[in-house]
Amino acid sequence: MPKIDLNNKVVVITGGSRGIGKAIAVLFAKKGAKVFICARNIEELKKVSDLIQGSGGVCNYVAADVTDEKQVEAIVKKVLEMYQRIDILINNAGVGVYKLFIDSKTNDWDYVINTNLRAPFLCSKAFAPIMIKQKNGYIINIASGAGRVGIKNLSIYCASKFGLIGLTKSIRKELRDYGIDVFYICPGYVKTHFFDNFPKDFQSPAKTEEPDKIAEALFKTLLHDKKRKLKEYFSEMVCRLFKY
């Protein structure tokens, strides 16, 4: 069974300062990857970097807003200056607004769609040409169980994740002939800061997973490399295990 060796692979992770992104960064660095994380909060990024480097891993970071095209271009420039390549892009940055659809504002829509859908579009578009020249690479989008089912009070979030899955499937068909693999995973309820701004009476299921479990599921997906059916299996497995 073909496997990917993360040793010395350059991995860029958006939203890498906490939650799922942080867990992926820590695990992949442990497996030997050269991790590059970005998020808005530079202090949180530094903490993650210090944690990884303190354990003997390699981690660099830059504070950036991945919804801004010029800032995304600056990330690409920085990564290329340091490593001259990009092996894996993980579009993880995500936000949500818990609100009735009829009470939602245009600002709510822009906030969620820009982070959850525009940012993966911008980052994938910026890094794909490099992978095309290399004739290899991975683009991995962290979708959600909410990208498969509609959920009350999360209409905008669901729309963003449904869109992300569609974007992923389309990009996959365009890039696979260049040796680039594009796929997504669908976590459900995970213990992260995502729910911090939700109402206190919001009830999540008893089955709420730690970010580490999602990172491990993603790593297992990568282990199966060219096995597309197994990749889809793991994507669906994560959705079922941590379903809404």
C-alpha positions as CSV (number, residue, x, y, z in Angstrom):
1,M,0.0,0.0,0.0
2,P,1.6,3.3,-1.1
3,K,2.2,5.8,1.7
4,I,3.3,9.4,1.9
5,D,6.4,10.1,4.0
6,L,5.9,13.5,5.8
7,N,9.6,13.8,6.6
8,N,10.9,17.1,5.2
9,K,7.6,17.8,3.5
10,V,6.6,21.5,3.5
11,V,3.1,21.8,4.9
12,V,1.2,25.1,5.0
13,I,-1.8,25.3,7.4
14,T,-4.2,28.2,7.6
15,G,-5.9,28.8,10.9
16,G,-2.9,27.0,12.4
17,S,-2.9,28.9,15.8
18,R,-5.5,26.7,17.6
19,G,-8.1,24.0,17.4
20,I,-7.8,21.5,14.5
21,G,-5.1,23.6,12.7
22,K,-2.9,23.5,15.7
23,A,-3.4,19.8,16.2
24,I,-2.5,19.1,12.6
25,A,0.6,21.3,12.9
26,V,1.8,19.5,16.0
27,L,1.2,16.0,14.7
28,F,2.6,16.7,11.2
29,A,5.7,18.3,12.7
30,K,6.1,15.3,14.9
31,K,6.1,13.2,11.8
32,G,8.9,15.2,10.3
33,A,7.2,17.8,8.3
34,K,8.4,21.4,8.0
35,V,5.3,23.2,9.1
36,F,4.3,26.7,8.2
37,I,1.2,28.1,10.0
38,C,-0.7,31.3,9.5
39,A,-3.6,33.0,11.3
40,R,-4.5,36.5,12.4
41,N,-3.2,36.3,16.0
42,I,0.6,36.4,16.1
43,E,0.8,35.7,19.8
44,E,-1.1,32.4,19.4
45,L,1.0,31.5,16.4
46,K,4.2,32.0,18.4
47,K,2.9,29.8,21.1
48,V,2.3,27.0,18.7
49,S,5.7,27.5,17.0
50,D,7.4,27.5,20.3
51,L,5.6,24.3,21.3
52,I,6.6,22.5,18.1
53,Q,10.2,23.7,18.1
54,G,10.5,22.9,21.8
55,S,9.8,19.3,20.9
56,G,12.4,19.2,18.1
57,G,10.1,20.0,15.2
58,V,10.3,22.7,12.5
59,C,7.6,25.4,12.5
60,N,7.5,28.9,11.0
61,Y,4.6,31.3,11.0
62,V,3.2,34.5,9.7
63,A,0.3,36.6,10.9
64,A,-2.0,37.1,7.9
65,D,-5.7,37.4,6.9
66,V,-6.2,34.7,4.3
67,T,-9.4,36.4,3.0
68,D,-7.1,39.1,1.6
69,E,-5.5,38.3,-1.8
70,K,-2.4,40.4,-1.3
71,Q,-1.7,38.8,2.1
72,V,-2.1,35.4,0.6
73,E,0.4,36.3,-2.1
74,A,2.8,37.4,0.7
75,I,2.4,34.0,2.4
76,V,3.3,32.3,-0.9
77,K,6.3,34.5,-1.3
78,K,7.5,33.8,2.2
79,V,7.1,30.0,1.9
80,L,9.0,30.0,-1.4
81,E,11.8,32.1,0.0
82,M,12.2,29.7,2.9
83,Y,11.7,26.3,1.2
84,Q,11.4,26.8,-2.6
85,R,8.5,24.4,-2.7
86,I,5.1,23.5,-1.2
87,D,4.0,19.9,-0.7
88,I,0.8,20.2,1.2
89,L,-1.7,23.0,1.6
90,I,-4.3,22.6,4.4
91,N,-7.2,25.1,4.2
92,N,-8.4,24.9,7.8
93,A,-9.3,28.5,8.8
94,G,-13.0,28.6,9.6
95,V,-15.6,30.6,11.4
96,G,-19.3,30.3,12.1
97,V,-22.3,32.5,13.1
98,Y,-25.1,30.9,15.1
99,K,-28.2,32.8,14.1
100,L,-31.7,32.4,12.6
101,F,-31.6,32.9,8.8
102,I,-34.2,35.7,9.0
103,D,-32.0,37.5,11.6
104,S,-28.8,37.1,9.6
105,K,-27.1,40.2,8.3
106,T,-25.1,40.8,5.1
107,N,-22.0,41.3,7.4
108,D,-22.6,37.8,8.8
109,W,-22.7,36.3,5.3
110,D,-19.5,38.1,4.2
111,Y,-17.7,37.2,7.4
112,V,-18.4,33.4,7.1
113,I,-18.2,33.0,3.4
114,N,-15.0,35.0,3.1
115,T,-13.2,32.9,5.7
116,N,-14.7,29.5,4.9
117,L,-14.9,29.7,1.1
118,R,-13.1,32.7,-0.3
119,A,-9.9,32.0,1.6
120,P,-9.6,28.3,0.4
121,F,-10.2,29.6,-3.1
122,L,-7.5,32.3,-2.8
123,C,-4.9,30.0,-1.1
124,S,-5.5,27.1,-3.5
125,K,-5.3,29.3,-6.5
126,A,-2.0,30.9,-5.2
127,F,-0.3,27.6,-4.4
128,A,-1.6,25.4,-7.2
129,P,0.7,26.8,-9.9
130,I,3.7,25.9,-7.8
131,M,2.4,22.3,-7.4
132,I,1.8,22.2,-11.1
133,K,5.4,23.0,-11.8
134,Q,6.5,20.4,-9.3
135,K,4.0,17.9,-10.8
136,N,2.9,16.8,-7.3
137,G,1.2,18.1,-4.2
138,Y,-1.8,17.9,-1.9
139,I,-4.6,20.4,-1.3
140,I,-6.7,19.4,1.7
141,N,-9.8,21.3,2.7
142,I,-11.3,20.9,6.2
143,A,-15.0,20.9,5.4
144,S,-17.6,19.8,7.9
145,G,-20.5,17.5,8.6
146,A,-22.5,20.7,8.1
147,G,-21.4,20.6,4.5
148,R,-23.6,17.5,4.1
149,V,-26.7,18.4,6.0
150,G,-28.6,21.6,6.8
151,I,-28.6,22.7,10.4
152,K,-31.0,25.1,12.1
153,N,-29.4,28.5,13.0
154,L,-26.3,27.6,10.9
155,S,-27.5,28.4,7.4
156,I,-24.6,30.5,6.4
157,Y,-22.0,28.1,7.8
158,C,-23.7,25.2,6.0
159,A,-23.7,27.2,2.8
160,S,-20.0,27.8,3.1
161,K,-19.1,24.2,3.8
162,F,-21.4,22.8,1.0
163,G,-19.6,25.3,-1.3
164,L,-16.2,24.2,-0.1
165,I,-17.0,20.5,-0.9
166,G,-18.2,21.5,-4.4
167,L,-15.1,23.6,-4.9
168,T,-12.9,20.7,-3.8
169,K,-14.5,18.2,-6.1
170,S,-14.1,20.5,-9.1
171,I,-10.5,21.5,-8.4
172,R,-9.6,17.8,-7.9
173,K,-10.8,17.0,-11.5
174,E,-8.7,19.9,-12.9
175,L,-5.5,19.2,-11.0
176,R,-5.3,15.4,-10.8
177,D,-3.5,15.1,-14.2
178,Y,-0.7,17.2,-12.8
179,G,-0.1,14.8,-9.9
180,I,-1.9,17.0,-7.4
181,D,-4.4,15.3,-5.1
182,V,-7.3,17.4,-3.7
183,F,-9.6,16.2,-1.1
184,Y,-11.6,17.1,2.0
185,I,-12.6,15.7,5.4
186,C,-15.8,16.3,7.2
187,P,-15.4,16.6,11.0
188,G,-18.5,17.1,13.2
189,Y,-18.5,18.5,16.7
190,V,-15.0,19.1,17.9
191,K,-13.8,20.8,21.1
192,T,-12.5,24.1,19.7
193,H,-13.0,27.8,20.1
194,F,-15.5,27.6,17.2
195,F,-18.4,27.5,19.7
196,D,-17.2,30.4,21.9
197,N,-19.6,32.9,20.4
198,F,-22.6,30.5,20.4
199,P,-25.4,31.0,22.9
200,K,-24.9,29.4,26.3
201,D,-28.0,27.2,25.8
202,F,-26.5,25.7,22.6
203,Q,-26.3,22.0,23.2
204,S,-23.7,20.0,21.4
205,P,-23.8,16.2,21.4
206,A,-22.2,14.1,24.1
207,K,-19.9,12.8,21.4
208,T,-17.6,15.7,21.0
209,E,-14.1,14.9,19.8
210,E,-10.7,16.4,20.5
211,P,-8.8,18.2,17.7
212,D,-6.1,15.5,18.0
213,K,-8.6,12.9,16.7
214,I,-9.2,14.9,13.5
215,A,-5.5,15.4,12.9
216,E,-5.0,11.6,13.3
217,A,-7.9,10.9,10.9
218,L,-6.3,13.3,8.3
219,F,-2.9,11.6,8.7
220,K,-4.5,8.2,8.1
221,T,-6.1,9.6,5.0
222,L,-2.7,10.7,3.7
223,L,-1.2,7.4,4.4
224,H,-3.5,5.8,1.8
225,D,-2.0,8.2,-0.8
226,K,-3.4,7.1,-4.3
227,K,-6.2,5.0,-2.9
228,R,-9.1,7.4,-3.8
229,K,-11.8,5.1,-2.5
230,L,-10.1,4.9,0.9
231,K,-9.7,8.6,1.0
232,E,-13.4,9.0,0.4
233,Y,-14.0,6.4,3.1
234,F,-12.0,8.3,5.6
235,S,-13.8,11.5,4.7
236,E,-17.1,9.9,5.3
237,M,-15.9,8.0,8.3
238,V,-15.0,11.3,10.0
239,C,-18.4,12.7,9.1
240,R,-20.2,9.7,10.6
241,L,-18.1,9.4,13.8
242,F,-18.5,13.1,14.6
243,K,-21.8,13.7,13.0
244,Y,-24.3,16.5,13.7
